[in-house]
Amino acid sequence: MRVPFFVMSVQERINRLLWDRRIVMIPDDVSKPDDIDYVILKDITLEDRNMYLVTRDLEERVARKSGVSTEGELMQQARKGGFWGEDEDDIEARADDHIAFLKAEFQAKAKFRSRQNIIKVQLADAEAKKEYVQNKRNQLKQMSAEYLAHEIASFSLLRRIAFKPDNTPLIPDDETFMFLKEEYLIFLYFLIQEMMNEGFMEVSDLREIARSTEWRLVWVLSRENLPAIFGRPVSDLTLNHKMLIYWSRVYDSAFETHEPPEDHVIQDDDLFDEWLADRDLERRDRGSNLNKSSTSDHQEQGAMLDGEYVEKCICGAKRANAGKGLGERLPHADNCLYGTWHQFTAAEKEERARRIYKRNSTRVREVLDREQDQVLNKGMVEEQNLRGKKTRSMLGMPTKVIKIQ
């Protein structure tokens, strides 16, 4: 059990990330030696990774010479002996999609309790078959030369990076290793699992750190010298470090743009993702327009506000029907609007108009605001009287206007 990051301040999480090791708390249901309350795991370095690979390759070679079969050979034997066949292949290939479809169907039939009960039975059966096949696959893997080599290499890596609370090695010698393996095997497997996941943090936590004032004070000053920030070579950076660098650069692109988003947008992941999407769309539109006109930097942005065709399927029928003939396709659920026309409400039109308006540059917004004031003051105004030749040129529009009689 790792210490949950959500109870820590941003600075505490930064401190954890910059440390070259981490504390792993042992769950209550995992039996452990009495003198160990927690274990310290060093971050895995490039040397550690390469030594793991060398050990694994050597041990696999030894296992093969000793007559241990590979996964492929074991699967061939399983097929010949009837332990594995087409039924297992079919379940393994289709289980995930079938389970996802049944879950969607269960949600879609919320008004039909009897139908939901049938789907619930089908779902339980599909999940049981998936678990059964997974267990059979694991049985085969655990007898293979590859698995044996991986297990030995993993224990070897654990001996390199695991320490007791007093900073002495957790497994100093072969005698200690044999004792722990005989008496506390689940404890060792738990530590291997923790070692392999490298203390991976949720993306939302890393994004919160990347945009925080505490981190940006460090990041902006030293972002061109990553070893100085993390106190290690770039080759030894963990996945958490790499993801933090990625999101730090994403927020750089927002903070340093000529029109940065408002603070409440930056602090909200969904709103910020929406802002990024709008910005990228604006850039693509601007790049496309550059091929047409040298004035396209100021092109006015617009879009249809009446409605749109629904392209999102919530019942799973779209995925289930992939590759099927016309007569084999499943109908969409009653509450699934896929493929239908959705007429925007007044509130949706207003929100869409606001988002489109934000895609215009500051200069174009100023022009639009002046035009809006003019229309409000004068009422109906013909476009040739609303926009002069200079304004139309700036917006990338034809400057020649033919008056309609």
BELPEJO-V701708 format. One record per residue. N is the residue number from 0. RES is the residue in three letters. PSI is psi in degrees with one decimal (* if undefined). OMEGA is omega in whole degrees, 0 to 359 (NA if undefined). Layout:
# BELPEJO-V701708
n = {N/N}
res = {RES/RES}
psi = {PSI/PSI}
omega = {OMEGA/OMEGA}
This chain:
# BELPEJO-V701708
n = {0/1/2/3/4/5/6/7/8/9/10/11/12/13/14/15/16/17/18/19/20/21/22/23/24/25/26/27/28/29/30/31/32/33/34/35/36/37/38/39/40/41/42/43/44/45/46/47/48/49/50/51/52/53/54/55/56/57/58/59/60/61/62/63/64/65/66/67/68/69/70/71/72/73/74/75/76/77/78/79/80/81/82/83/84/85/86/87/88/89/90/91/92/93/94/95/96/97/98/99/100/101/102/103/104/105/106/107/108/109/110/111/112/113/114/115/116/117/118/119/120/121/122/123/124/125/126/127/128/129/130/131/132/133/134/135/136/137/138/139/140/141/142/143/144/145/146/147/148/149/150/151/152/153/154/155/156/157/158/159/160/161/162/163/164/165/166/167/168/169/170/171/172/173/174/175/176/177/178/179/180/181/182/183/184/185/186/187/188/189/190/191/192/193/194/195/196/197/198/199/200/201/202/203/204/205/206/207/208/209/210/211/212/213/214/215/216/217/218/219/220/221/222/223/224/225/226/227/228/229/230/231/232/233/234/235/236/237/238/239/240/241/242/243/244/245/246/247/248/249/250/251/252/253/254/255/256/257/258/259/260/261/262/263/264/265/266/267/268/269/270/271/272/273/274/275/276/277/278/279/280/281/282/283/284/285/286/287/288/289/290/291/292/293/294/295/296/297/298/299/300/301/302/303/304/305/306/307/308/309/310/311/312/313/314/315/316/317/318/319/320/321/322/323/324/325/326/327/328/329/330/331/332/333/334/335/336/337/338/339/340/341/342/343/344/345/346/347/348/349/350/351/352/353/354/355/356/357/358/359/360/361/362/363/364/365/366/367/368/369/370/371/372/373/374/375/376/377/378/379/380/381/382/383/384/385/386/387/388/389/390/391/392/393/394/395/396/397/398/399/400/401/402/403/404}
res = {MET/ARG/VAL/PRO/PHE/PHE/VAL/MET/SER/VAL/GLN/GLU/ARG/ILE/ASN/ARG/LEU/LEU/TRP/ASP/ARG/ARG/ILE/VAL/MET/ILE/PRO/ASP/ASP/VAL/SER/LYS/PRO/ASP/ASP/ILE/ASP/TYR/VAL/ILE/LEU/LYS/ASP/ILE/THR/LEU/GLU/ASP/ARG/ASN/MET/TYR/LEU/VAL/THR/ARG/ASP/LEU/GLU/GLU/ARG/VAL/ALA/ARG/LYS/SER/GLY/VAL/SER/THR/GLU/GLY/GLU/LEU/MET/GLN/GLN/ALA/ARG/LYS/GLY/GLY/PHE/TRP/GLY/GLU/ASP/GLU/ASP/ASP/ILE/GLU/ALA/ARG/ALA/ASP/ASP/HIS/ILE/ALA/PHE/LEU/LYS/ALA/GLU/PHE/GLN/ALA/LYS/ALA/LYS/PHE/ARG/SER/ARG/GLN/ASN/ILE/ILE/LYS/VAL/GLN/LEU/ALA/ASP/ALA/GLU/ALA/LYS/LYS/GLU/TYR/VAL/GLN/ASN/LYS/ARG/ASN/GLN/LEU/LYS/GLN/MET/SER/ALA/GLU/TYR/LEU/ALA/HIS/GLU/ILE/ALA/SER/PHE/SER/LEU/LEU/ARG/ARG/ILE/ALA/PHE/LYS/PRO/ASP/ASN/THR/PRO/LEU/ILE/PRO/ASP/ASP/GLU/THR/PHE/MET/PHE/LEU/LYS/GLU/GLU/TYR/LEU/ILE/PHE/LEU/TYR/PHE/LEU/ILE/GLN/GLU/MET/MET/ASN/GLU/GLY/PHE/MET/GLU/VAL/SER/ASP/LEU/ARG/GLU/ILE/ALA/ARG/SER/THR/GLU/TRP/ARG/LEU/VAL/TRP/VAL/LEU/SER/ARG/GLU/ASN/LEU/PRO/ALA/ILE/PHE/GLY/ARG/PRO/VAL/SER/ASP/LEU/THR/LEU/ASN/HIS/LYS/MET/LEU/ILE/TYR/TRP/SER/ARG/VAL/TYR/ASP/SER/ALA/PHE/GLU/THR/HIS/GLU/PRO/PRO/GLU/ASP/HIS/VAL/ILE/GLN/ASP/ASP/ASP/LEU/PHE/ASP/GLU/TRP/LEU/ALA/ASP/ARG/ASP/LEU/GLU/ARG/ARG/ASP/ARG/GLY/SER/ASN/LEU/ASN/LYS/SER/SER/THR/SER/ASP/HIS/GLN/GLU/GLN/GLY/ALA/MET/LEU/ASP/GLY/GLU/TYR/VAL/GLU/LYS/CYS/ILE/CYS/GLY/ALA/LYS/ARG/ALA/ASN/ALA/GLY/LYS/GLY/LEU/GLY/GLU/ARG/LEU/PRO/HIS/ALA/ASP/ASN/CYS/LEU/TYR/GLY/THR/TRP/HIS/GLN/PHE/THR/ALA/ALA/GLU/LYS/GLU/GLU/ARG/ALA/ARG/ARG/ILE/TYR/LYS/ARG/ASN/SER/THR/ARG/VAL/ARG/GLU/VAL/LEU/ASP/ARG/GLU/GLN/ASP/GLN/VAL/LEU/ASN/LYS/GLY/MET/VAL/GLU/GLU/GLN/ASN/LEU/ARG/GLY/LYS/LYS/THR/ARG/SER/MET/LEU/GLY/MET/PRO/THR/LYS/VAL/ILE/LYS/ILE/GLN}
psi = {118.6/154.2/123.9/132.9/-24.0/-12.8/-1.6/152.8/166.9/-42.6/-37.4/-37.5/-36.5/-42.4/-40.7/-41.4/-34.7/-12.5/146.9/15.3/171.8/156.9/129.4/114.3/141.7/125.5/153.8/-28.5/5.4/115.0/136.4/164.6/147.4/-27.3/9.8/115.1/-30.0/165.4/141.8/123.6/121.7/149.5/140.7/125.5/173.4/-38.1/-43.3/-43.9/-43.9/-37.0/-35.9/-45.6/-41.7/-46.6/-43.3/-44.2/-41.0/-43.5/-33.1/-38.0/-42.8/-43.3/-41.4/-41.0/-26.3/-1.1/8.1/131.2/155.0/171.0/-42.8/-41.5/-39.9/-37.0/-39.9/-42.7/-38.7/-36.9/-42.0/-36.0/-1.4/5.8/-25.6/134.7/-160.0/-33.4/-45.0/-40.2/-44.2/-45.1/-43.7/-36.4/-32.4/-10.1/-49.4/-47.0/-40.4/-41.7/-42.1/-40.5/-45.0/-38.4/-40.8/-40.6/-39.2/-42.4/-37.7/-26.2/34.9/-27.8/-8.4/90.9/-39.3/-41.2/-38.4/-38.2/-38.9/-44.1/-36.5/-40.4/-43.6/-38.6/-44.1/-39.1/-42.6/-41.4/-36.5/-41.6/-40.2/-45.3/-38.9/-46.4/-38.2/-40.7/-39.1/-41.7/-42.0/-35.1/-43.4/-44.1/-42.4/-12.2/2.0/160.6/-36.4/-44.3/-42.9/-43.9/-41.4/-42.4/-45.9/-43.0/-36.3/-43.4/-38.9/-41.9/-39.5/-38.6/-27.3/-30.7/-6.3/132.7/152.0/169.8/-26.0/11.9/16.3/151.8/137.6/-37.6/83.1/-22.2/173.4/-33.8/-44.1/-40.5/-45.9/-37.6/-48.5/-36.8/-34.5/-37.6/-28.5/52.3/-40.9/-36.7/-44.9/-42.4/-37.2/-43.8/-36.8/-41.9/-43.7/-37.7/-43.0/-32.3/-7.3/29.1/35.3/130.2/153.1/146.8/-36.7/-36.6/-42.8/-36.7/-38.9/-40.8/-44.9/-31.7/-2.7/151.8/-39.9/-43.1/-39.9/-27.0/-35.2/-44.8/-49.8/-34.4/-27.2/17.5/-19.6/-0.6/73.3/-40.6/-31.8/-33.6/-49.8/-6.2/34.0/159.4/155.3/-33.5/-18.6/6.5/139.6/173.3/-37.6/-43.3/-45.3/-40.9/-37.0/-41.1/-43.6/-51.1/-29.6/-39.9/-33.0/-45.3/-28.3/-45.8/-23.8/-47.0/-32.8/5.4/161.3/-20.7/76.8/150.8/160.2/159.9/-39.4/-25.5/-43.6/-36.6/-13.9/116.2/-43.5/-45.1/-38.2/-40.2/-37.2/-41.3/-42.6/-42.6/-42.6/-41.0/-44.5/-37.8/-41.0/-40.4/-41.2/-42.6/-41.7/-40.7/-38.2/-40.5/-25.1/-28.0/-13.1/-33.8/140.1/-12.4/10.0/-10.4/-22.7/13.9/137.7/137.3/137.0/167.1/161.7/139.6/1.9/-47.1/-167.3/157.8/134.8/120.8/3.9/124.7/125.0/-3.2/-7.5/-3.9/-36.0/-46.8/-39.2/-28.2/-4.0/123.2/-0.9/152.8/169.6/-42.9/-10.7/-8.6/142.2/143.5/153.1/151.5/159.6/-33.1/6.1/118.1/14.5/130.8/-0.5/163.0/125.7/115.1/123.6/138.5/171.5/-38.7/-39.6/-39.3/-41.3/-43.5/-41.8/-41.0/-38.7/-43.5/-39.3/-41.0/-38.4/-22.7/-15.0/150.3/166.4/-41.0/-41.6/-38.1/-40.6/-41.2/-46.7/-39.4/-41.6/-40.4/-39.4/-41.8/-39.2/-41.4/-40.7/-34.1/-37.3/-15.1/-138.2/130.4/129.3/147.5/-37.6/-21.5/-19.3/-39.8/126.7/174.1/-40.7/-42.9/-43.2/-38.8/-41.3/-34.3/3.9/24.7/158.4/138.9/-17.2/123.8/128.9/115.8/131.2/123.1/*}
omega = {179/177/183/183/186/178/182/172/179/181/178/178/176/178/179/182/183/177/182/178/179/180/178/177/182/179/181/183/177/180/184/175/185/185/182/174/177/180/176/177/174/172/181/180/177/178/179/181/181/177/175/181/179/180/181/181/180/182/177/177/178/180/180/179/180/177/178/184/174/178/181/180/178/179/177/178/180/179/179/182/179/179/182/182/183/180/179/178/182/180/182/183/189/189/185/180/181/179/179/179/181/178/178/178/180/179/183/182/183/182/184/186/181/179/178/179/178/180/180/178/179/180/179/179/180/180/178/178/178/180/180/181/177/178/178/178/180/177/180/182/186/177/187/177/180/181/180/179/179/181/180/180/179/176/179/178/179/179/181/192/185/181/175/178/179/178/172/182/178/181/185/184/182/181/178/180/180/179/181/181/180/187/187/183/180/177/179/179/177/180/177/178/178/180/184/180/173/179/186/180/176/181/180/177/180/178/178/178/186/182/184/178/182/182/185/174/177/188/185/182/189/186/177/180/186/178/180/180/188/177/181/176/179/181/181/179/178/177/177/179/182/179/178/177/180/183/176/179/176/179/172/183/178/181/188/176/182/176/182/178/178/187/182/176/180/184/181/184/183/179/180/177/178/179/178/180/178/180/180/178/179/179/179/179/181/179/178/182/179/180/184/185/179/180/189/175/185/184/178/180/179/179/178/181/184/183/181/173/181/182/181/178/182/184/178/183/181/180/181/183/182/177/182/177/184/183/183/187/178/177/177/179/183/182/178/186/183/176/179/179/178/178/181/172/179/181/179/177/180/180/180/179/179/181/179/180/181/181/177/177/180/182/179/178/180/178/181/179/179/179/180/178/181/179/180/182/187/185/181/180/178/187/182/176/182/183/177/182/182/180/180/178/181/182/178/181/175/182/180/182/176/182/179/181/NA}
